[in-house]
Amino acid sequence: MSDLATVIEAAAALAAAGGLGYAKVRAPRVFWSLAGLPVARVRFSVTYRSTMDVCGLTVQPSRLRAFVVRNVARRQDVQPVPPKVRRVRGSSTGMRVTLRLPAGLEPADVAAASERLRHAWGVHSVHVMEIKPGFVELRMTGYDVLRRVKMPRRLPRKLMSGPIVVPVALREDGRAFVRDYQKIPHALTLGANQSGKSMYQRNLIAGLAKLPVGLVGIDCKRGVEQRGYAPRLSALAVTPDEASRLLEALVGEMEARFDLLSEHGATDLWCLPAKVRPMPLVVLVDEVAELFLTAAKNDEERRDRMVTHMIRLAQMARAVGIYLEVCGQRFGSDLGKGATMLRAQLTGRVVHRVNDKQTADMGLGDIAPEAVFAATTIAPDRPGVAVAGDSSGGWSRIRTPEMSPAHAVAVCREHAHMTPHIAALAPFRPLVPADPAPAATATGPLATPVPVAE
């Protein structure tokens, strides 16, 4: 009987070990919660002081402290002082530690030692965030969260507090990457073919389709990317000629909204009373290079006119709730006059895998030079991985979750009833293909499609 019990216990131990091994590969969140987090917390607690000491993150104690140690505690060895641990919290992706920095240390000192801390505590990554003067948070991830992207179920209320906030991707520290159009009104997305650029756009459009905003599409590839989103688009241009007229109409809409602001003495769209406030607009430009390139001398006038309209929108339209999302493979001075001026107004930057360093430098070199190298090292077998930065100089690696074109189209059809009617853009309203399912849910004048102007 005792032999049978021994066999059962051994089999159970082997099964548990095999289950943990399987979970480490197939379900890293489960493995981290069951085994990785307890081990990491114990390792952190036991080795904290010595790790901080060898990483150079300690300071000599003050004279008062040294006096107390020598005369009250009767000890001659006065040890250096590490940052004081205020709080340790575990999560399904890692661990967060709040530290109080002693006098003489700054957040940059801790950030410079993040790679050494990662190896010392056996975690996948360590990111340092300043909370307030004198306090930093170590955000550790127990595994590569970008290998299989799973967006957090609940997002912090503070992160989603704006009127137009869309969670688009996952950061490498486990937080959600969001597009907050009040904080970063205009953005540029770059990436080579098969880099995941379209996946990023699908997640963005699917998120925007659920919000009370108007969507405007400019896709000069005959609409192959954006035509499926037609039920949720207030306007769509699929050729350079249509794009030129649509941009002119957007500038006219912008000027009309400025008149409305002046009428009510408001400084921006969100200061207007809700009953007179126009619907915010997000202009989605796919393959922006198509707007700059010309095949004949006669096209140059149209190109200059389009570039001028886009620069005006980028410079002034934020106040009236018109935002630009510009996407392309390359975007620099080699496109022609006005490209650099327009790029300077696009403060949000997302750079996927690129074919050359110059393209990465176009997207990130003027806001976060140290992020250029990170963008050039993205592996080809990891589509959707990108480097996101903004004008503050901060940057991080992100990855968008997989989303099929059919799913994005279905979301747009489901929320087609939210498409606003904007008189200035009515001639550019795309023709929606007949579909019994969405037609049953769409009611009122917004359900009536208007063909694109010829």
Sequence and secondary structure as in RCSB ss.txt:
>XXXX:A:sequence
MSDLATVIEAAAALAAAGGLGYAKVRAPRVFWSLAGLPVARVRFSVTYRSTMDVCGLTVQPSRLRAFVVRNVARR
QDVQPVPPKVRRVRGSSTGMRVTLRLPAGLEPADVAAASERLRHAWGVHSVHVMEIKPGFVELRMTGYDVLRRVK
MPRRLPRKLMSGPIVVPVALREDGRAFVRDYQKIPHALTLGANQSGKSMYQRNLIAGLAKLPVGLVGIDCKRGVE
QRGYAPRLSALAVTPDEASRLLEALVGEMEARFDLLSEHGATDLWCLPAKVRPMPLVVLVDEVAELFLTAAKNDE
ERRDRMVTHMIRLAQMARAVGIYLEVCGQRFGSDLGKGATMLRAQLTGRVVHRVNDKQTADMGLGDIAPEAVFAA
TTIAPDRPGVAVAGDSSGGWSRIRTPEMSPAHAVAVCREHAHMTPHIAALAPFRPLVPADPAPAATATGPLATPV
PVAE
>XXXX:A:secstr
 HHHHHHHHHHHHHHHHHHHHHHHHH HHHHIIIIIHHHHHHHHHHHHHHHHHHTT  B   HHHHHHHHHTS  
S    B  EEEEEEE SSEEEEEEE  TT  HHHHHHTHHHHHHHHT SEEEEEEEETTEEEEEEESS TTTS  
  SS  TTTT SSSEEEEEEETTS EEEEETTTS  EEEE  TTSSHHHHHHHHHHHHHTSS EEEEEETTTTTT
TGGGGGGEEEEE SHHHHHHHHHHHHHHHHHHHHHHHHHT SSGGGS TTT    EEEEEESTHHHH  SSTTHH
HHHHHHHHHHHHHHHHGGGGTEEEEEEES  SGGG TTHHHHHHH  EEEEE  SSHHHHHHHHTTT TTHHHHH
HT  TT TTEEEEE TTS EEEEE     HHHHHHHHHHTGGG    GGGGGG       HHHHHH  SGGGS  
    
